[in-house]
Amino acid sequence: MAKKKQTDTSKPAAEKPRVHKDLDGFDIKINSFGEITTSFDMDRINEFLNKNVDDKKLRDREDIPGRKTRKSKKKTISEEEEE
């Protein structure tokens, strides 16, 4: 006969994931109606994402507060001559 696999019950069932220190205490759930509920205000989440996530569509915009912009590299004279 085949042996049944025993489940390890010594591990905690709801282990919290590691999160960024600014998002400590953040919790997200989907209720039975499919609605997303979070423990943080959506504006606070968007502010965090604007500061910490690089969005290539928004790189050159300067009208977003707290946004880190990357300076574009200027072509050198030799690169322009090759084209």
C-alpha positions, 0 to 999 in steps of 0.5 A: 500500500502507498503511504499517505503524506503527512502535512506539517502542522508546525508551520504558522498558517498565515505568515506575513510577507516581507514589505518595504518599511514605508508599507509596514502594516499594509494588507490587501484582500478581495471580498466575496463581491470581488472588491479590493479592500486595503488597509491603506488609502489609495492616495498613500499607495500611489504616492509610494509607487510614484517615488519608488517605481520607475514607469518608463511612460512617465520618465520625462514628466515633471508635473508629478510631485515626488517623481524621480526623473532620469536625465536623457543622454545627449548624443556626442558629435561622433554618434550624430555623424554615424547616422 
